[in-house]
Amino acid sequence: MGRREMNGRLSAEYQGLEVKVPNLFRCPISLDVMRSPVSLCTGVTYERASIQRWLDSGNTTCPATMLPLPSTDMVPNLTLRRLIALWASTAAPSSPSSSSSSPPAASAVGPTPAAAAAELLRRVADPGADPCPALRKLAAFLSDDDVDEFDKNALARASGAAETVASVLRRSEDREAAEAAVRVLAVIAASDCIEEESKRRVAAALAADAPSAAAALARVLWSGSSLEARVDAARLVESLLRNAAASAAVAESEELIGELIRLVGPADDEKKTKGGGLALDRQAVAAGLSCLAAIAATRRGARAEMVRLGAVPAAVRVLEADAGSPSQAFRVLEAAVGCAEGRAAVCESAGTAVPAVVSKMMKGGIGGAEAAVSVLWAVCHRYRDRRAVEAAAACEGGLTKLLLLMQSGCSAAARQMASELLKIFRVNDKSCVAGYDSKTSHIMPF
C-alpha cells in the first residue's frame, strides 16, 4: 500500500508537493520510499512490510534476483535508514511546474513526512491563516497507528516544529486553535514511539515563555471542549514541570493548580454512576494527581494553596472511588499534611479521609504505602488529633497492613512510623490478626 493510500488523512497535503527520490531509497517491490529497510541473505534491501507480504504468500525466492532463499531472516539496513532519514530532513518539495518539466528518468512521488510537515508548519506559522486545519492534520498523522514510527519521528524532529506549535498555543485566544496546538504537542510529549530529544524540545519550547504557557494551558483546562483536551493540557503541564527553568512559574500559577484539582474529580454530586458512586476518569485522575504531586515537590509554598483550592477532598475522593493512581493520591495527601492547613483539612474530614487511606494503603506499591503511613503518622501520632485517632482506631485491617509494610522492603523511616502507629490500631487487633493470612509467626511489639 502506497503512502498516499495508507495516510489518507494527509493525502490532500501531498497534492502539488513533490520531491525527487533517489532510486536507491525505493523498495524494489512497492517502489515507495523505504521506512524500515531490511536486507535478505541475497544482499537486496526491501521495505520490511513489502518483503514480509511476499514471504507470507508462500514465495521462497528473492523478488529482485529470483534466487532461492536458504534463509528468510531479515537484517535491518541501518546505514540506508540513516541515509533516508538525512535525505528526508533536508529534502524540499519542488513546484508542480518544475516536476512536470523533469525528464522521465527522474520520477517523483508524494513528499516525505519532513516535506509535508514543512508545508503544514508554514501554514501554522502564517499569521493570516487559520492554523486549525494544519494542526489537526499534524495531530492525526502523529496519532495514526498505521503510520510508521520512523515517519512520526521525522515529523516531530522537523526544524522549528515544536517552537511553531507552542507559539500558537501561547498567543492564541481562540479555544479551537489552542486545543489543536495542545493536541499536537501532547502527542509528541506523551507518545512512547517519539524520541526523547523531540520531547525535550516540546518542553523547551513551552518553557521559553513559561508564564504565558502556564496561563494558556490553564485556559484549556478550564474551557476545554472535551475531557481529552483537558487531559492533554495536563500532560503538557507535567512536561513543563520536568523542565527546571519552567517548573517554578508553573507551581506559582494559582489558576493552573485550581484547574488541575478540578480535573482530578468533581467537587460535588454532578457526576455520579448509576450505583451512586463517583464517576471519575482514570486518565484525568492520573494526569491531574501527577501534576499536583510534582507541584508540591517543586515549591513548598504551593502546598497551602493546593489545600485551600481543595486538593485534600479531591485526593480522598479518588481513593474512595477506587479511580486508580492511589500512589499519587497518597503523595498529594503527604504533601498536604506537611502544612498546618493540610493537616486541618484531613482532620476535619477524618471520618472519610482516614478510612480511605487505610483501605487503599497497600494498593499503591511500596512508595504509595510509605506515603500513606506518613499521612496517618502526621495526623494520628505527631499531632495526635483526636478525630483522626478515633477514625484510625475504628478501621479494620489497619494493623495487618502495618505489619505487612514493616516486613516489606520499606525505608527505616517508614518502618519507624508504622511501629508508632501500631498502638492506635490495637483496639481492633483481634479482627486484624484473624484476617492475617500469612503462616509466619509474628511477635507483637506491645
C-alpha positions as CSV (number, residue, x, y, z in Angstrom):
1,M,0.0,0.0,0.0
2,G,1.4,3.4,-1.0
3,R,1.9,6.3,1.3
4,R,-0.9,8.2,-0.3
5,E,-3.4,5.3,0.3
6,M,-2.1,4.5,3.8
7,N,-2.1,8.1,5.1
8,G,-5.4,9.2,3.7
9,R,-5.7,11.9,6.3
10,L,-2.7,13.7,4.8
11,S,-3.4,12.9,1.2
12,A,-4.6,16.3,0.4
13,E,-1.3,17.8,1.6
14,Y,0.6,15.6,-0.9
15,Q,-1.0,17.2,-4.0
16,G,1.4,19.6,-5.5
17,L,4.2,18.7,-3.1
18,E,6.7,16.5,-5.0
19,V,10.3,15.6,-4.4
20,K,13.0,13.8,-6.3
21,V,13.6,10.4,-4.8
22,P,16.9,8.5,-5.3
23,N,16.1,5.1,-6.8
24,L,18.3,3.5,-4.0
25,F,15.7,4.7,-1.4
26,R,12.8,2.9,-3.2
27,C,11.6,-0.5,-2.3
28,P,12.0,-2.8,-5.3
29,I,8.5,-4.2,-4.6
30,S,6.3,-1.2,-3.8
31,L,8.5,1.5,-5.4
32,D,7.8,3.6,-2.3
33,V,10.4,5.3,-0.1
34,M,11.5,2.7,2.4
35,R,10.8,3.5,6.1
36,S,12.0,0.3,7.6
37,P,14.6,-1.1,5.1
38,V,15.7,-4.7,5.7
39,S,18.2,-6.9,3.7
40,L,17.8,-10.5,2.8
41,C,20.7,-13.0,2.5
42,T,20.9,-12.2,-1.2
43,G,22.1,-8.7,-0.3
44,V,19.0,-6.9,-1.7
45,T,17.2,-4.4,0.5
46,Y,13.4,-4.1,0.7
47,E,10.7,-2.4,2.8
48,R,10.0,-4.7,5.7
49,A,6.2,-4.8,5.2
50,S,6.5,-5.5,1.5
51,I,9.0,-8.3,1.7
52,Q,7.1,-9.8,4.6
53,R,3.9,-9.9,2.5
54,W,5.9,-11.6,-0.3
55,L,7.2,-14.3,2.1
56,D,3.9,-14.7,3.8
57,S,2.4,-15.5,0.3
58,G,4.5,-18.7,0.2
59,N,7.3,-17.4,-2.0
60,T,10.8,-18.8,-1.4
61,T,12.8,-16.7,-3.8
62,C,14.3,-13.2,-3.7
63,P,11.9,-10.9,-5.7
64,A,14.7,-8.9,-7.3
65,T,17.1,-11.8,-8.2
66,M,14.6,-14.7,-8.2
67,L,17.3,-16.7,-6.5
68,P,16.2,-19.3,-3.9
69,L,16.4,-18.1,-0.3
70,P,18.2,-20.5,2.0
71,S,17.2,-18.2,4.9
72,T,14.3,-15.8,5.3
73,D,16.0,-13.8,8.1
74,M,15.7,-10.1,7.6
75,V,18.5,-7.8,8.8
76,P,17.7,-4.1,9.4
77,N,19.7,-1.9,7.0
78,L,20.6,0.8,9.5
79,T,23.0,2.6,7.2
80,L,20.4,3.0,4.5
81,R,17.8,4.0,7.0
82,R,20.1,6.8,8.3
83,L,20.7,8.0,4.8
84,I,17.0,8.1,4.1
85,A,16.4,10.0,7.3
86,L,19.1,12.5,6.4
87,W,17.6,13.0,3.0
88,A,14.1,13.3,4.4
89,S,15.1,16.0,6.8
90,T,16.7,18.1,4.1
91,A,14.5,17.3,1.0
92,A,12.4,20.3,-0.1
93,P,9.3,19.9,-2.2
94,S,9.6,21.2,-5.8
95,S,6.9,23.1,-7.5
96,P,4.5,21.3,-9.8
97,S,5.9,23.2,-12.9
98,S,9.4,22.0,-12.2
99,S,8.2,18.5,-11.6
100,S,6.4,18.4,-14.9
101,S,9.4,19.6,-16.9
102,S,11.7,17.0,-15.3
103,P,12.9,14.1,-17.6
104,P,11.1,10.8,-17.3
105,A,14.1,9.1,-15.6
106,A,13.8,11.4,-12.6
107,S,10.5,10.2,-11.3
108,A,8.6,11.9,-8.5
109,V,6.4,10.6,-5.7
110,G,4.5,12.2,-2.8
111,P,6.6,14.2,-0.4
112,T,8.5,12.8,2.6
113,P,6.9,13.4,6.0
114,A,9.5,16.1,6.6
115,A,8.4,17.9,3.4
116,A,4.8,17.6,4.2
117,A,5.5,18.8,7.7
118,A,7.3,21.8,6.5
119,E,4.3,22.8,4.4
120,L,1.9,22.3,7.3
121,L,4.1,24.2,9.7
122,R,4.4,27.0,7.2
123,R,0.6,27.3,7.3
124,V,0.5,27.1,11.1
125,A,3.0,29.9,11.3
126,D,1.2,32.1,8.8
127,P,-0.4,34.9,10.9
128,G,-3.0,35.5,8.3
129,A,-4.2,31.9,8.1
130,D,-6.3,29.7,10.3
131,P,-3.8,27.2,11.9
132,C,-6.5,24.7,13.0
133,P,-6.7,22.6,9.8
134,A,-3.0,22.2,9.6
135,L,-2.7,21.4,13.3
136,R,-5.4,18.8,13.1
137,K,-3.6,17.1,10.2
138,L,-0.4,17.1,12.1
139,A,-2.1,15.6,15.2
140,A,-3.9,13.0,13.0
141,F,-0.6,11.9,11.4
142,L,1.2,11.6,14.8
143,S,-1.7,9.7,16.3
144,D,-2.3,7.3,13.4
145,D,-1.3,3.7,14.4
146,D,-0.8,2.8,10.7
147,V,1.9,5.4,10.3
148,D,5.5,4.1,10.8
149,E,7.4,5.4,13.8
150,F,10.2,6.5,11.5
151,D,7.8,8.9,9.8
152,K,6.4,10.2,13.1
153,N,9.9,11.0,14.4
154,A,10.9,12.7,11.2
155,L,7.9,15.0,11.6
156,A,8.4,15.5,15.3
157,R,12.1,16.5,14.8
158,A,11.4,18.8,11.9
159,S,13.2,22.1,12.3
160,G,11.0,24.6,14.3
161,A,8.1,22.2,14.7
162,A,7.7,22.3,18.5
163,E,8.5,26.0,18.6
164,T,6.0,26.9,15.9
165,V,3.1,25.0,17.5
166,A,4.0,26.2,21.0
167,S,3.8,29.8,19.8
168,V,0.3,29.2,18.5
169,L,-0.7,27.9,22.0
170,R,0.7,30.9,23.8
171,R,-0.6,33.6,21.5
172,S,-4.0,32.2,20.5
173,E,-7.1,33.5,22.3
174,D,-9.2,31.1,20.2
175,R,-10.1,27.9,22.1
176,E,-10.2,25.7,19.0
177,A,-6.7,26.7,17.9
178,A,-5.3,26.4,21.4
179,E,-6.8,22.9,21.8
180,A,-5.4,21.8,18.4
181,A,-1.9,23.0,19.3
182,V,-2.2,21.3,22.7
183,R,-3.1,18.0,20.9
184,V,0.0,18.1,18.7
185,L,2.4,18.9,21.5
186,A,0.8,16.3,23.9
187,V,1.1,13.5,21.3
188,I,4.8,14.3,20.9
189,A,5.3,14.6,24.7
190,A,3.4,11.5,25.7
191,S,3.9,9.1,22.9
192,D,6.2,6.1,23.6
193,C,7.4,6.0,20.0
194,I,8.7,9.6,19.9
195,E,12.4,10.2,20.5
196,E,13.3,11.8,23.9
197,E,15.1,14.6,22.1
198,S,11.8,15.7,20.5
199,K,10.0,15.5,23.8
200,R,12.6,17.7,25.4
201,R,12.2,20.2,22.6
202,V,8.5,20.4,23.3
203,A,9.2,21.2,27.0
204,A,11.9,23.7,26.0
205,A,9.5,25.4,23.5
206,L,6.9,25.9,26.2
207,A,9.5,26.9,28.8
208,A,10.7,29.7,26.5
209,D,7.8,31.8,28.0
210,A,6.6,29.6,30.9
211,P,4.1,32.1,32.5
212,S,2.3,32.5,29.1
213,A,2.4,28.8,28.5
214,A,1.0,28.1,32.0
215,A,-1.8,30.6,31.5
216,A,-2.7,29.1,28.1
217,L,-2.8,25.6,29.5
218,A,-5.0,26.7,32.4
219,R,-7.4,28.2,29.9
220,V,-7.6,24.9,28.0
221,L,-8.1,23.0,31.3
222,W,-10.9,25.4,32.2
223,S,-12.7,25.7,28.9
224,G,-11.6,22.6,27.0
225,S,-14.4,21.3,24.7
226,S,-13.6,17.7,25.8
227,L,-12.0,15.7,28.6
228,E,-9.4,14.6,26.2
229,A,-8.3,18.2,25.5
230,R,-8.0,18.8,29.2
231,V,-6.0,15.7,29.8
232,D,-3.7,16.7,27.0
233,A,-3.2,20.1,28.7
234,A,-2.3,18.4,32.0
235,R,0.2,16.2,30.3
236,L,1.9,19.3,28.9
237,V,1.9,20.8,32.4
238,E,3.7,17.7,33.6
239,S,6.2,18.1,30.8
240,L,6.8,21.7,31.9
241,L,7.3,20.7,35.5
242,R,10.1,18.4,34.4
243,N,11.9,21.5,32.9
244,A,13.9,23.1,35.7
245,A,13.7,26.5,34.1
246,A,9.9,26.5,33.9
247,S,8.8,24.5,37.0
248,A,8.7,27.5,39.4
249,A,6.4,29.5,37.1
250,V,4.0,26.6,36.8
251,A,4.0,25.9,40.5
252,E,3.2,29.6,41.2
253,S,0.0,29.6,39.0
254,E,-3.0,29.5,41.3
255,E,-5.3,29.3,38.3
256,L,-3.5,26.3,37.0
257,I,-3.5,24.5,40.3
258,G,-7.2,25.0,40.7
259,E,-7.9,23.6,37.2
260,L,-5.7,20.6,37.9
261,I,-7.7,19.8,41.1
262,R,-11.0,20.2,39.1
263,L,-9.6,17.8,36.5
264,V,-9.0,15.1,39.2
265,G,-12.7,14.8,40.0
266,P,-16.0,16.6,40.7
267,A,-16.2,18.5,43.9
268,D,-20.0,17.9,44.1
269,D,-22.6,15.4,43.0
270,E,-22.6,16.4,39.4
271,K,-21.0,13.1,38.1
272,K,-22.5,10.0,39.7
273,T,-22.6,6.5,38.4
274,K,-25.9,4.6,38.4
275,G,-25.0,2.9,41.6
276,G,-24.4,6.3,43.3
277,G,-20.6,6.3,43.3
278,L,-18.4,9.0,41.8
279,A,-17.7,8.6,38.1
280,L,-14.0,9.6,37.8
281,D,-12.0,9.2,34.6
282,R,-8.8,7.3,35.3
283,Q,-6.7,9.2,32.7
284,A,-7.8,12.5,34.1
285,V,-7.1,11.4,37.6
286,A,-3.6,10.1,36.8
287,A,-2.7,13.3,34.9
288,G,-4.1,15.7,37.5
289,L,-2.6,14.0,40.5
290,S,0.8,13.6,38.9
291,C,1.0,17.3,38.2
292,L,-0.2,18.2,41.7
293,A,2.4,15.9,43.3
294,A,5.1,17.4,41.2
295,I,4.0,21.0,42.1
296,A,4.0,20.2,45.8
297,A,7.6,18.8,45.4
298,T,8.7,21.8,43.4
299,R,7.5,24.6,45.7
300,R,6.6,24.0,49.4
301,G,4.7,27.3,49.4
302,A,2.3,25.8,46.9
303,R,1.0,23.2,49.4
304,A,-1.1,25.6,51.4
305,E,-2.5,27.0,48.1
306,M,-3.4,23.4,46.9
307,V,-5.1,22.7,50.2
308,R,-7.1,25.9,50.0
309,L,-8.3,25.0,46.5
310,G,-9.5,21.6,47.5
311,A,-6.6,19.2,46.9
312,V,-7.4,17.1,50.1
313,P,-11.0,16.2,49.3
314,A,-10.1,15.6,45.7
315,A,-7.4,13.1,46.6
316,V,-9.8,11.4,49.2
317,R,-12.5,11.1,46.5
318,V,-10.0,9.3,44.2
319,L,-9.3,6.8,47.0
320,E,-12.9,6.3,47.9
321,A,-14.0,5.8,44.2
322,D,-11.0,3.4,43.6
323,A,-10.3,5.5,40.5
324,G,-6.7,4.4,40.1
325,S,-3.4,6.2,40.9
326,P,-3.6,5.6,44.7
327,S,0.2,6.2,45.0
328,Q,-0.2,9.7,43.5
329,A,-3.2,10.4,45.8
330,F,-1.1,9.4,48.8
331,R,1.7,11.7,47.7
332,V,-0.7,14.7,47.4
333,L,-2.0,14.0,50.9
334,E,1.5,13.5,52.2
335,A,2.4,17.0,50.8
336,A,-0.8,18.4,52.3
337,V,-0.1,17.2,55.8
338,G,3.2,18.9,55.6
339,C,1.5,22.2,56.3
340,A,-1.0,23.2,59.1
341,E,-3.8,23.9,56.6
342,G,-3.4,20.4,55.1
343,R,-3.5,18.7,58.5
344,A,-6.6,20.6,59.4
345,A,-8.3,19.7,56.2
346,V,-7.5,15.9,56.7
347,C,-8.6,16.0,60.3
348,E,-11.9,17.9,59.6
349,S,-12.8,15.1,57.2
350,A,-11.1,12.3,59.3
351,G,-14.2,10.2,59.2
352,T,-13.8,9.7,55.4
353,A,-10.1,10.6,54.8
354,V,-8.5,8.2,57.3
355,P,-10.5,5.1,56.3
356,A,-9.9,5.9,52.7
357,V,-6.1,6.0,53.3
358,V,-6.1,2.8,55.4
359,S,-8.3,0.8,52.9
360,K,-6.0,1.6,49.9
361,M,-2.7,1.7,51.8
362,M,-1.3,-1.5,50.1
363,K,-2.6,-0.7,46.6
364,G,-0.1,1.9,45.7
365,G,3.1,-0.1,45.8
366,I,5.8,0.3,48.4
367,G,6.2,4.0,47.7
368,G,2.5,4.7,48.0
369,A,2.3,2.6,51.2
370,E,5.1,4.7,52.7
371,A,3.3,7.9,51.8
372,A,0.1,6.6,53.3
373,V,1.8,5.8,56.6
374,S,3.4,9.2,56.6
375,V,-0.1,10.8,56.3
376,L,-1.5,8.7,59.2
377,W,1.6,9.2,61.3
378,A,1.4,13.0,60.9
379,V,-2.3,13.4,62.0
380,C,-2.5,10.5,64.4
381,H,0.8,10.4,66.2
382,R,2.8,13.5,65.7
383,Y,-0.1,16.0,66.1
384,R,-2.4,13.5,67.9
385,D,-5.6,14.9,66.5
386,R,-8.5,13.2,68.4
387,R,-10.7,12.9,65.4
388,A,-8.0,11.2,63.3
389,V,-7.0,8.8,66.1
390,E,-10.6,7.7,66.6
391,A,-11.1,7.2,62.9
392,A,-7.9,5.2,62.6
393,A,-8.8,3.0,65.6
394,A,-12.2,2.2,64.1
395,C,-10.6,1.0,60.8
396,E,-10.5,-2.8,60.3
397,G,-7.4,-4.3,58.8
398,G,-5.1,-1.4,59.7
399,L,-2.9,-3.5,62.0
400,T,-2.5,-6.2,59.3
401,K,-1.4,-3.7,56.7
402,L,1.1,-2.0,59.0
403,L,2.7,-5.4,59.9
404,L,2.9,-6.3,56.2
405,L,4.6,-3.0,55.4
406,M,7.1,-3.4,58.2
407,Q,8.1,-6.8,56.8
408,S,8.5,-5.5,53.3
409,G,11.5,-3.6,51.9
410,C,10.3,-0.2,53.2
411,S,12.6,2.5,54.4
412,A,13.7,2.7,58.0
413,A,11.7,5.9,58.5
414,A,8.5,4.3,57.2
415,R,9.1,1.3,59.5
416,Q,9.6,3.5,62.5
417,M,6.4,5.5,61.7
418,A,4.5,2.2,61.2
419,S,5.7,0.8,64.6
420,E,4.5,4.0,66.3
421,L,1.1,3.7,64.7
422,L,0.6,0.1,65.8
423,K,-0.7,1.1,69.2
424,I,-3.5,3.1,67.7
425,F,-4.8,0.1,65.8
426,R,-4.5,-2.2,68.8
427,V,-8.2,-1.7,69.5
428,N,-9.1,-3.9,66.6
429,D,-6.1,-6.2,66.9
430,K,-8.3,-9.4,67.2
431,S,-10.1,-8.7,64.0
432,C,-6.9,-7.7,62.2
433,V,-5.0,-10.8,63.3
434,A,-7.9,-13.1,62.3
435,G,-7.8,-11.8,58.8
436,Y,-4.0,-12.1,58.5
437,D,-3.3,-15.0,56.0
438,S,0.4,-15.4,56.4
439,K,1.7,-18.6,58.1
440,T,4.6,-16.6,59.5
441,S,4.6,-16.1,63.3
442,H,4.9,-12.5,64.4
443,I,5.8,-11.1,67.8
444,M,3.5,-8.2,68.6
445,P,5.6,-5.1,69.6
446,F,3.3,-4.4,72.6
